[in-house]
Amino acid sequence: MRKSAYLILLALGSVHASMSILYAADASPSASVSPMTDNPLFSESSLPYHSPPFDKIKDEHYPPAFEKGMADQLKEVEAIAANKDKPTFENTIVALERSGELLGRVDRIFSNLAGANTNPALQKIEKEMSPKLAAHQDAIHLNGALFARVQSLYDNRETLGLDPESKYLVERYYKDFVRAGAKLSDADKTKMKAMNAELAELQTTFAQNVLKEKNADSIVVDNRAQLDGLSETEIAAASAAAKAEKKEGKFVIALQNTTGQPVLASLKNRQLREKIMKTSLVRNSDDGEYDNRKVVLRTAQLRAERAALLGYANHAAYQLEDQTAKNVETVNKLLAQLAPPAVANAQREAADMQKVIDQEKGGFQLASWDWALYSEKVRQARYAFDESEIKPYFEINHVLLDGVFYAANKLYGITFKERHDIPVYQPDVRVFEVFDKDKKPLALFLADYYARPSKRGGAWMNSYVRESELLGAKPVVANHLNIPKPEPGKPTLLTFDEVTTMFHEFGHALHGMFSHVKYPRFSGTSVPRDFVEYPSQVNEMWATWPEVLKNYAKHYQTGQPMPQKLLDKVVESEKKFDQGFKTTEYLAATLLDQAWHQLKPDEIPIDALAFEASALKKAGVDVPTVPPRYRSAYFSHAFAGGYSAGYYSYIWSEVLDADTVEWFKQNGGLTRANGDHFRDTLLSRGGSDDAMKLFHNATGRDPYIEPLLKRRGLDQASAEKMHGEAPALK
């Protein structure tokens, strides 16, 4: 997920954890299916790295595979719980780690495809399975006999002679069970099961509604003149989208999942900009078929009640206890520290843009739909270049092979070979075999970069196969972006934000591919949610590292490298420009997430939008020109299950990231020695040790916030330099 709002699907040791953050498309009834003896999901794939046989899997294979997987695991769990022998690490914890092989396999494939390439049949299966999977997890975690064995091992863990990773696994299992309600009374366990089942359904409904509304709210433009400012490629894409919707002669602008829309940075037609922004802002909250306001209220209610049942003040307190932040007070302090300077910076940026509007005799006050366009004008005045000038140097293949892969090779010694013999689920998906520094096979990497209606918004990484020594598995990981696909024969030219996102998501992929742990529970990105974005954000630094940037920033027609003067402008511009806006819109969403999830059961409002407005005002981030990156009704991170009370993770991780970037620079930058050290001390360790201990092992110090403040221009010196010494705007 990069910090511009993108989500990563995590394998957190819970099947339901991955199901609960799905995003999918339109649902429609489908006939029930019966178990199939030739179901390819029933057995492990015979393909290299056990990559899923996408060419053989059909929609109707999933329900029987899910049902069989759940039944098989419950039998395995019951055998563990009923074992007459004294609990041992092997016959209890390791046995649990080995359980659910079929269910884990089908869940990873299904949940990933439901996000990347859904259809009505998958949508219906998702609705049916999400409460069943929640109940399945409850059946395991609320099994009294099983928990008694886990607790016995936990109580005696110091005398079991376990290695550090195994001892930590015992501690994690105990904590997982307790947080799931294992210590509740039977009556409260019954309440817990009902809450979890309903929450699973609500989260699925929320996610489906977001995608349906996003697709339904595409903006139809009647004539080409209204698209003045867009490139020929963008206009052609809008025309192609209209044809696909049988709207010949018109143009369709598809919405992305965030509040702001990319075309707003180019469109000169102010009326159209306003229509796009207002359409985006009212998604899922306008009394339509996909209205999510009641879903938000009910979800907040149930989460608050569940937290209270477990003995926590609120849902945020419950969630944060298991993160590196640890508590609500710490997160609130960080956000309170960042919000005022971010808003102040945004207001200075708005003043700069208003000057341009006035100089052009625009005759209007800056509004949210004007920000992106006039921000670009300020950028042009300040740095003498615009986005359209640099895009020809960011052709997708050059960025991937000569940028993302090049940096990984320089740092870690890994190499890549594209393979065309491994089935994929969609023709645009590319497959690369990854070889380690010793030339031995390491992993399989799937690159799925183009947007399509069947794909949820944003960018993310997921695992199809998780590495573990216990199961002898090598990783199969994938990256997903939503880059608009050009017409056939036209190059895919990226914005710099898309370039950075590719580097970011590949940072997640490296975390998965470099995993070298014994137990599946700790594999790859199975770390605290407010730590998982840290390694991926570190990997963004290589997008602007001079040696890497020069290697991939080449004109797609001439092959000539980006001129040094332009290169310098890009790097300087990306450092702090528009950071007031970027930080404020992010913090507004983050503060909304916390506001909803710090409520007690008797504090849940009756009007979702009124509560949202009040929360933003109370936090000091109710800036009309800078709406939240997500409003409550389409805030999938918070209400589709993945990052509830955890959207702060991006800025929290960035504190660690900014500090680590300084460490790399102080130690020579892009070197194998640095890469090997970062891999050995952190990337390879997954969740096998305390996250902050891993950070300390990697950097040799505790994190501090000053590098982040400086990076985002939130320190006083940076703000004064950016706005006090800016060239005159003409």
C-alpha positions in Angstrom: 0.0 0.0 0.0 1.8 3.1 -0.5 1.2 6.1 1.7 -1.0 7.7 -0.9 -3.6 5.3 0.4 -3.0 2.0 -1.0 -3.8 -1.1 0.6 -1.8 -4.4 1.1 -3.4 -7.8 1.6 -1.7 -9.4 4.5 -1.4 -13.0 5.6 -1.7 -12.6 9.4 -2.0 -16.1 10.5 -5.8 -15.9 10.1 -7.8 -17.1 7.1 -10.5 -14.6 7.9 -8.0 -11.7 8.1 -7.5 -11.9 4.3 -11.2 -12.4 3.6 -12.2 -9.4 5.6 -10.4 -6.9 3.4 -11.6 -8.0 0.0 -12.9 -5.6 -2.5 -15.0 -7.0 -5.4 -17.4 -6.1 -8.2 -21.1 -6.6 -9.0 -22.8 -9.6 -7.5 -25.5 -11.8 -9.1 -27.2 -15.0 -8.1 -25.5 -18.2 -9.2 -26.5 -21.8 -8.9 -25.3 -23.8 -6.0 -22.5 -26.2 -6.7 -21.6 -29.6 -5.3 -18.2 -30.9 -4.5 -16.1 -31.9 -7.6 -13.7 -34.7 -7.6 -11.5 -33.1 -10.3 -11.3 -29.8 -8.3 -7.7 -28.4 -8.9 -7.8 -26.6 -5.6 -8.0 -29.9 -3.6 -4.3 -30.7 -4.2 -1.1 -28.7 -4.2 -0.2 -27.2 -7.6 2.5 -29.1 -9.6 3.6 -25.9 -11.3 6.9 -24.3 -10.5 6.9 -22.8 -7.0 3.4 -24.3 -6.6 2.0 -21.3 -8.5 -1.8 -21.5 -8.8 -3.1 -23.3 -11.9 -5.2 -20.3 -13.0 -6.0 -21.9 -16.3 -7.7 -24.8 -14.6 -9.5 -23.1 -11.7 -13.2 -22.3 -12.3 -15.5 -20.2 -10.2 -17.5 -23.3 -9.2 -14.4 -24.9 -7.7 -14.2 -22.4 -4.8 -17.2 -23.3 -2.6 -16.5 -27.0 -2.3 -12.8 -26.3 -1.8 -13.7 -23.8 1.0 -16.1 -26.2 2.6 -13.6 -29.1 2.5 -10.8 -26.9 3.7 -12.8 -25.8 6.7 -13.9 -29.3 7.5 -10.4 -30.7 7.2 -8.9 -28.1 9.4 -11.6 -28.5 12.1 -10.8 -32.3 12.2 -7.1 -31.5 12.5 -7.8 -29.0 15.3 -10.1 -31.3 17.1 -7.5 -34.0 17.1 -5.0 -31.6 18.6 -7.4 -30.5 21.3 -8.4 -34.1 22.2 -4.9 -35.4 22.3 -4.4 -37.4 25.5 -0.7 -36.7 25.6 0.7 -33.9 27.6 0.9 -30.7 25.5 4.2 -30.2 23.8 5.4 -27.6 21.3 5.3 -30.2 18.5 2.0 -31.8 19.2 0.1 -28.5 19.7 1.8 -25.4 18.3 3.6 -27.0 15.3 0.5 -29.1 14.7 -1.6 -26.0 14.5 0.9 -24.4 12.1 0.6 -27.5 9.8 -3.2 -27.4 9.9 -5.5 -25.9 7.3 -3.2 -26.4 4.3 -6.1 -26.7 1.9 -8.1 -23.8 3.4 -5.1 -21.5 3.4 -4.4 -22.3 -0.3 -8.0 -21.7 -1.5 -8.4 -18.6 0.6 -5.2 -17.0 -0.7 -6.1 -17.7 -4.3 -9.8 -16.7 -4.0 -9.2 -13.5 -1.9 -6.5 -12.3 -4.3 -8.6 -12.9 -7.4 -11.7 -11.4 -5.8 -9.6 -8.2 -5.5 -7.7 -8.4 -8.8 -10.2 -9.9 -11.3 -13.6 -10.4 -9.8 -16.9 -11.2 -11.4 -20.5 -11.7 -10.2 -20.0 -15.4 -9.3 -17.0 -14.6 -7.1 -18.9 -11.8 -5.5 -21.7 -14.1 -4.5 -19.2 -16.7 -3.2 -17.5 -14.0 -1.1 -20.8 -12.9 0.5 -21.6 -16.5 1.3 -18.2 -17.4 2.6 -17.2 -14.4 4.7 -19.5 -15.2 7.7 -18.7 -18.9 7.4 -14.9 -18.1 7.6 -15.5 -15.9 10.6 -17.4 -18.7 12.3 -14.6 -21.1 11.4 -11.9 -18.9 13.0 -14.1 -18.6 16.1 -14.5 -22.4 16.2 -10.7 -22.6 16.6 -10.0 -19.7 18.8 -12.9 -20.3 21.2 -12.2 -24.0 21.6 -11.7 -24.3 25.3 -9.7 -27.6 25.3 -7.4 -26.3 22.6 -6.7 -23.0 24.4 -5.9 -24.9 27.6 -3.1 -26.7 25.7 -1.8 -23.4 24.3 -2.0 -21.7 27.7 -0.1 -24.6 29.4 2.7 -24.2 26.9 2.7 -20.4 27.3 2.8 -20.6 31.1 5.8 -23.0 30.9 7.5 -21.5 27.8 10.7 -20.6 29.7 11.3 -24.2 30.6 10.6 -25.8 27.2 14.1 -25.4 25.8 12.8 -23.6 22.7 14.8 -21.5 20.3 13.9 -17.8 20.2 11.6 -18.1 17.1 9.7 -21.0 18.6 9.3 -19.3 21.9 8.0 -16.2 20.2 5.6 -18.4 18.3 4.1 -19.7 21.5 3.7 -16.2 22.8 2.0 -15.1 19.6 -0.4 -18.0 19.6 -1.4 -17.3 23.2 -2.0 -13.7 22.4 -4.0 -14.5 19.3 -6.3 -16.8 21.2 -6.8 -14.3 24.1 -7.5 -11.4 21.8 -10.0 -13.6 19.9 -11.9 -14.2 23.1 -10.6 -17.5 24.4 -10.9 -16.3 28.1 -14.5 -15.2 27.7 -17.4 -17.0 29.4 -19.5 -19.3 27.3 -22.3 -16.7 27.1 -19.9 -14.0 26.0 -18.3 -16.4 23.4 -21.8 -16.8 21.9 -22.1 -13.0 21.7 -18.6 -12.8 20.1 -19.5 -15.3 17.4 -22.6 -13.4 16.5 -20.7 -10.1 16.3 -17.9 -11.6 14.2 -20.3 -13.1 11.7 -22.2 -9.9 11.3 -19.1 -7.8 11.0 -17.8 -10.1 8.3 -21.0 -9.6 6.3 -20.9 -5.8 6.8 -17.3 -5.6 5.7 -18.0 -7.5 2.5 -21.1 -5.4 1.8 -19.1 -2.2 2.4 -16.3 -3.2 0.0 -18.7 -4.4 -2.7 -20.7 -1.2 -2.5 -17.5 0.9 -2.9 -16.5 -0.8 -6.1 -20.0 -0.8 -7.5 -20.5 2.9 -6.8 -17.1 3.8 -8.2 -17.9 2.0 -11.5 -21.4 3.4 -11.6 -20.3 7.0 -11.1 -18.0 7.2 -14.1 -18.3 10.7 -15.6 -19.7 10.9 -19.1 -18.4 13.8 -21.2 -20.4 14.8 -24.3 -17.7 16.5 -26.4 -14.0 16.5 -26.8 -13.7 20.2 -26.2 -14.6 19.7 -22.5 -11.4 17.6 -22.1 -9.1 20.4 -23.0 -5.9 19.9 -21.0 -5.8 16.1 -21.2 -3.2 14.4 -23.3 -4.1 12.6 -26.5 -3.5 9.3 -24.8 -5.8 10.2 -21.9 -8.5 11.4 -24.4 -8.2 8.2 -26.4 -8.5 6.1 -23.2 -11.7 8.1 -22.3 -13.1 7.4 -25.7 -12.3 3.7 -25.5 -14.0 3.5 -22.1 -17.1 5.1 -23.6 -17.1 2.6 -26.4 -16.8 -0.2 -23.9 -20.0 1.1 -22.2 -21.7 1.5 -25.6 -21.6 5.3 -25.5 -20.2 5.9 -28.9 -19.0 9.4 -29.6 -18.8 10.3 -25.9 -16.0 10.1 -23.4 -16.0 8.3 -20.0 -13.7 9.3 -17.1 -13.6 6.4 -14.6 -13.2 7.4 -10.9 -10.4 6.1 -8.7 -11.0 5.0 -5.1 -9.5 8.2 -3.5 -11.3 11.5 -3.2 -9.0 13.3 -5.5 -9.0 12.2 -9.2 -5.9 12.3 -11.4 -7.5 14.2 -14.3 -8.2 17.2 -12.1 -4.5 18.1 -12.5 -5.0 18.7 -16.2 -8.6 19.5 -17.0 -9.1 23.2 -17.9 -12.9 23.1 -17.8 -13.7 24.2 -14.3 -17.3 23.1 -14.4 -16.3 19.6 -15.3 -13.6 19.6 -12.6 -16.3 20.6 -10.1 -18.7 17.8 -11.3 -15.9 15.2 -10.9 -14.9 16.3 -7.4 -18.5 16.5 -6.2 -19.4 13.2 -7.6 -16.4 11.6 -5.9 -17.2 13.2 -2.6 -20.8 12.0 -2.3 -20.0 8.4 -3.3 -21.8 5.8 -1.1 -23.7 8.5 0.9 -26.4 9.8 -1.4 -29.4 7.6 -0.6 -28.6 5.4 -3.6 -28.5 1.6 -3.9 -24.9 1.5 -2.6 -25.2 3.9 0.3 -22.8 2.8 3.1 -23.8 5.2 5.9 -25.8 2.6 7.8 -23.1 0.0 7.2 -20.5 2.4 8.8 -22.7 3.1 11.8 -23.5 -0.6 12.4 -19.8 -1.6 12.0 -18.7 1.1 14.4 -21.3 -0.1 16.9 -20.3 -3.8 16.7 -16.6 -3.0 16.9 -17.2 -0.9 20.0 -19.3 -3.6 21.6 -16.8 -6.3 20.8 -13.9 -4.2 22.3 -16.0 -3.7 25.5 -16.7 -7.4 25.7 -13.0 -8.1 25.6 -12.3 -5.5 28.2 -11.0 -2.6 26.1 -12.1 1.0 26.2 -12.8 1.1 22.5 -11.9 -0.7 19.2 -8.8 1.5 18.7 -7.4 0.5 22.1 -8.0 -3.2 21.1 -6.3 -2.8 17.7 -3.4 -0.7 18.9 -2.4 -3.0 21.7 -1.1 -5.4 19.1 0.8 -2.8 17.1 4.1 -1.1 17.6 2.3 2.1 18.7 0.8 0.1 21.6 -1.9 2.5 22.7 -4.4 5.3 21.7 -2.5 8.0 23.5 0.7 7.5 21.5 -1.2 7.7 18.2 -3.2 10.7 19.2 0.0 12.5 20.3 1.6 11.8 16.9 -1.4 13.0 14.9 -1.8 16.1 17.1 1.8 16.9 16.6 1.6 16.7 12.8 -1.8 18.2 12.0 -1.2 21.9 12.8 2.0 22.3 10.7 0.4 20.3 7.9 -2.7 22.5 7.8 -0.5 25.6 8.0 1.5 24.4 5.1 -1.6 23.6 3.1 -2.9 27.1 3.8 0.3 28.6 2.5 0.1 26.4 -0.6 -3.5 27.6 -1.1 -2.4 31.2 -0.9 0.3 30.6 -3.6 -2.4 29.1 -5.8 -4.9 31.9 -5.2 -2.2 34.3 -6.4 -2.1 32.4 -9.7 -5.9 32.5 -10.0 -5.9 36.2 -9.4 -3.1 36.9 -11.8 -5.0 35.0 -14.5 -8.1 37.1 -13.5 -10.0 33.9 -12.8 -12.5 35.6 -10.6 -13.0 32.8 -8.2 -11.7 31.5 -4.9 -9.7 28.3 -4.9 -11.9 25.2 -4.3 -11.0 21.5 -3.8 -11.6 20.8 -7.5 -9.1 23.5 -8.5 -6.2 22.4 -6.2 -4.6 19.8 -8.4 -4.6 22.0 -11.6 -3.3 25.1 -9.9 -0.8 23.2 -7.8 0.7 22.1 -11.2 0.8 25.7 -12.3 2.7 26.7 -9.1 5.1 23.8 -9.7 5.7 25.0 -13.2 6.4 28.5 -12.0 8.7 27.3 -9.2 10.5 24.5 -11.0 9.9 25.3 -14.7 8.5 21.9 -15.6 5.2 20.0 -15.5 4.1 16.4 -15.3 3.6 16.0 -19.1 7.2 17.0 -19.6 8.6 14.1 -17.6 6.1 11.3 -18.5 7.8 10.4 -21.8 10.8 9.4 -19.7 8.8 7.0 -17.5 7.8 4.2 -19.9 6.5 1.3 -17.8 9.0 -1.4 -19.0 12.0 0.9 -18.4 10.7 1.7 -14.9 10.2 -2.0 -14.0 13.3 -3.5 -15.6 15.8 -0.7 -15.5 14.5 0.9 -12.3 12.8 -1.4 -9.8 14.7 -4.5 -10.8 17.9 -2.7 -11.3 17.9 -1.2 -7.8 17.0 -4.6 -6.3 20.0 -6.2 -8.2 22.4 -3.5 -7.0 21.2 -3.8 -3.4 20.6 -7.5 -3.0 22.3 -9.2 -6.0 19.0 -10.8 -7.2 18.2 -11.3 -10.9 15.0 -11.7 -12.9 13.9 -13.8 -15.8 10.5 -13.4 -17.4 8.6 -16.6 -17.8 5.8 -17.2 -20.3 5.1 -20.8 -19.5 3.2 -20.2 -16.2 -0.5 -19.6 -16.3 -1.9 -16.2 -15.3 -5.5 -15.1 -14.6 -5.5 -12.2 -17.0 -3.4 -11.6 -20.2 -1.8 -8.4 -18.8 -0.2 -10.2 -15.9 3.5 -10.8 -16.3 5.5 -13.5 -14.4 9.2 -13.3 -13.4 11.3 -15.9 -11.8 13.6 -14.4 -9.2 17.1 -15.8 -8.6 19.1 -15.1 -5.4 22.6 -13.7 -5.2 24.0 -17.2 -5.5 21.9 -17.8 -8.7 19.6 -20.3 -6.9 15.8 -20.0 -7.4 14.3 -17.7 -4.8 10.7 -16.8 -5.7 8.1 -16.1 -8.3 6.9 -12.5 -8.9 3.6 -11.6 -10.6 3.3 -8.1 -12.0 -0.4 -6.9 -12.5 -0.2 -3.2 -13.3 -3.2 -2.2 -15.4 -6.6 -1.0 -14.2 -9.8 -2.7 -15.2 -13.4 -2.7 -14.0 -13.0 -6.1 -12.4 -10.2 -4.9 -10.2 -10.5 -2.9 -6.9 -8.8 0.4 -6.7 -5.4 1.3 -5.3 -2.2 -0.7 -5.2 -1.3 -3.7 -3.1 0.9 -6.7 -2.7 -0.3 -10.2 -1.9 1.1 -13.7 -1.5 -0.2 -16.8 -3.3 2.4 -19.1 -1.6 4.0 -18.1 1.7 7.6 -19.1 2.5 8.3 -21.3 5.5 11.0 -23.9 6.3 8.4 -26.0 8.1 6.4 -26.5 4.9 9.3 -26.3 2.5 7.6 -23.5 0.5 9.2 -20.8 -1.6 7.2 -17.6 -2.0 4.9 -16.6 -4.9 4.1 -12.9 -4.5 2.3 -10.4 -6.7 2.1 -6.6 -7.1 -1.1 -4.8 -8.3 -1.4 -1.2 -9.5 -4.2 0.6 -11.4 -2.4 2.3 -14.2 -4.8 3.3 -17.1 -4.1 1.0 -20.1 -3.4 2.9 -23.3 -4.7 2.1 -26.7 -3.1 -0.9 -28.4 0.3 0.0 -29.8 0.6 3.1 -27.6 3.3 3.2 -24.8 2.4 3.2 -21.1 3.8 6.4 -19.7 3.7 6.8 -16.0 3.3 9.8 -13.7 6.0 10.1 -11.1 3.5 9.1 -8.4 2.9 5.8 -10.3 6.7 5.3 -10.6 7.0 5.7 -6.8 4.1 3.4 -6.3 5.9 0.7 -8.3 8.9 1.0 -6.1 6.8 1.0 -3.0 4.8 -2.2 -3.8 8.0 -3.9 -4.8 9.3 -3.2 -1.4 6.4 -5.3 0.0 7.3 -7.9 -2.6 10.9 -8.0 -1.4 9.6 -8.4 2.2 7.7 -11.5 1.0 10.4 -12.9 -1.3 13.2 -12.5 1.2 11.3 -14.2 4.0 13.5 -16.8 5.7 11.5 -18.1 8.7 10.6 -21.5 10.0 6.9 -21.0 10.7 4.2 -19.9 8.3 2.7 -17.6 11.1 5.8 -15.4 10.7 6.2 -15.5 6.9 7.0 -12.3 4.9 4.7 -9.4 5.7 3.1 -11.1 8.8 4.1 -8.2 11.0 2.2 -5.5 12.9 0.1 -3.4 10.6 1.9 -0.2 11.6 5.2 -1.8 10.7 4.3 -3.5 7.4 4.5 -0.2 5.4 7.9 0.6 6.7 10.1 -1.7 4.4 8.0 -0.7 1.3 8.4 3.0 2.0 12.1 2.6 2.4 12.2 1.0 -1.1 10.7 4.2 -2.5 14.0 6.0 -1.9 15.6 4.3 -4.9 13.1 5.8 -7.3 15.0 9.1 -7.0 18.4 7.8 -6.2 20.6 9.4 -8.9 22.2 6.1 -10.2 18.8 4.4 -10.4 16.9 7.3 -11.8 19.5 7.9 -14.5 19.3 4.2 -15.5 15.5 4.1 -16.1 14.4 7.7 -16.9 14.9 7.4 -20.6 12.8 8.8 -23.4 10.5 6.1 -24.8 11.1 7.2 -28.4 14.8 8.2 -28.5 16.2 6.3 -25.6 18.0 9.4 -24.4 18.3 9.9 -20.7 16.4 12.6 -18.9 18.4 15.8 -19.1 20.3 16.5 -15.8 18.6 19.8 -15.4 15.1 18.2 -15.6 16.3 15.3 -13.5 17.3 17.8 -10.7 14.0 19.6 -10.9 12.1 16.3 -10.6 14.0 15.3 -7.5 13.8 18.7 -5.9 10.1 19.1 -6.7 9.2 15.7 -5.3 11.0 16.4 -2.0 8.7 18.9 -0.4 6.3 20.4 -3.0 2.6 20.2 -2.1 3.4 18.3 1.1 1.0 20.5 3.1 -1.9 19.2 0.9 -0.7 15.6 0.8 -0.1 15.4 4.6 -3.4 17.2 5.4 -5.6 15.0 3.2 -4.0 11.9 4.6 -4.2 13.1 8.2 -7.9 14.0 7.8 -8.6 10.4 6.8 -6.4 9.1 9.6 -8.1 11.2 12.2 -11.5 10.1 10.9 -10.5 6.5 11.3 -9.4 7.1 14.9 -12.5 9.2 15.7 -14.9 6.4 14.6 -12.9 3.7 16.4 -12.3 5.5 19.7 -16.0 5.6 20.4 -17.6 3.6 23.2 -20.8 1.6 22.5 -23.1 4.3 23.9 -21.3 7.1 21.8 -22.2 5.8 18.3 -23.9 8.7 16.4 -27.1 8.4 14.4 -25.8 10.6 11.5 -22.6 9.4 9.9 -21.9 12.5 7.9 -22.6 14.9 10.7 -20.2 12.9 12.9 -17.6 13.1 10.2 -17.9 16.8 9.9 -17.7 17.3 13.7 -14.7 15.0 14.0 -12.7 16.9 11.2 -13.5 20.2 12.9 -12.5 19.0 16.3 -9.2 17.7 15.0 -8.5 21.0 13.2 -8.4 19.5 9.7 -11.7 20.7 8.3 -10.1 22.4 5.3 -12.7 22.8 2.5 -10.0 23.0 -0.2 -8.4 19.8 1.2 -11.1 17.1 1.7 -10.0 13.8 3.4 -8.3 11.3 1.1 -11.3 9.1 2.0 -14.6 10.1 3.4 -16.2 7.6 5.8 -18.7 6.0 3.3 -15.9 4.9 0.9 -13.1 4.5 3.4 -12.4 0.9 2.7 -9.2 0.8 4.8 -11.3 1.5 7.8 -14.6 -0.2 7.1 -13.8 -3.1 4.9 -11.7 -4.7 7.6 -8.1 -4.2 6.7 -6.9 -1.1 8.5 -9.5 -0.3 11.1 -8.0 2.1 13.6 -4.8 1.5 11.7 -4.7 4.0 8.8 -2.2 6.0 10.9 0.2 3.1 10.0 1.5 4.9 6.9 2.7 8.0 8.7 3.9 5.9 11.7 5.9 3.7 9.3 7.2 6.8 7.6 8.9 7.9 10.8 10.9 4.6 10.7 11.3 4.9 6.9 12.7 8.5 6.9 15.1 7.5 9.7 16.2 4.4 7.8 16.8 6.5 4.6 19.1 8.6 6.6 20.9 5.4 7.8 21.4 4.3 4.1 22.8 7.7 3.1 25.1 7.8 6.1 26.4 4.3 5.2 27.0 4.8 1.5 23.6 4.4 -0.1 23.1 1.8 -2.9 25.6 -0.9 -1.9 25.4 -4.6 -1.6 26.7 -4.3 2.0 23.8 -2.1 2.9 21.3 -4.3 1.1 22.6 -7.5 2.6 22.5 -6.0 6.1 18.9 -4.7 5.7 17.9 -8.1 4.3 19.6 -10.1 7.0 18.5 -8.0 10.0 14.9 -7.2 8.9 13.5 -8.2 5.5 14.2 -11.9 6.0 12.9 -12.0 9.5 9.2 -11.5 8.7 7.3 -11.4 12.0 9.6 -13.8 13.9 10.7 -11.2 16.4 9.5 -8.0 18.0 9.1 -5.4 15.2 10.9 -2.5 16.9 13.7 -4.9 17.9 14.1 -5.7 14.2 14.2 -2.0 13.4 16.9 -1.4 16.0 18.9 -4.3 14.7 18.8 -2.8 11.2 19.6 0.8 12.0 21.5 0.4 15.3 19.3 3.1 17.0 15.8 4.0 18.1 13.7 6.0 15.6 13.3 9.8 15.8 10.7 12.0 14.1 12.9 14.8 12.8 13.8 13.2 9.4 10.1 12.8 8.7 9.3 16.5 9.6 12.1 17.6 7.4 11.1 15.4 4.5 7.5 16.6 4.5 8.5 20.2 5.0 6.7 20.3 8.4 9.7 21.7 10.3 9.7 25.5 10.5 12.9 26.0 8.4 11.6 23.9 5.5 8.2 25.7 5.5 9.9 29.1 5.5 12.3 28.2 2.7 9.5 26.7 0.5 7.2 29.6 0.8 9.4 32.5 1.8 12.0 32.2 -0.9 9.8 31.0 -3.8 10.2 32.7 -7.1 7.5 35.1 -8.2 4.5 33.5 -9.7 3.8 34.8 -13.2 
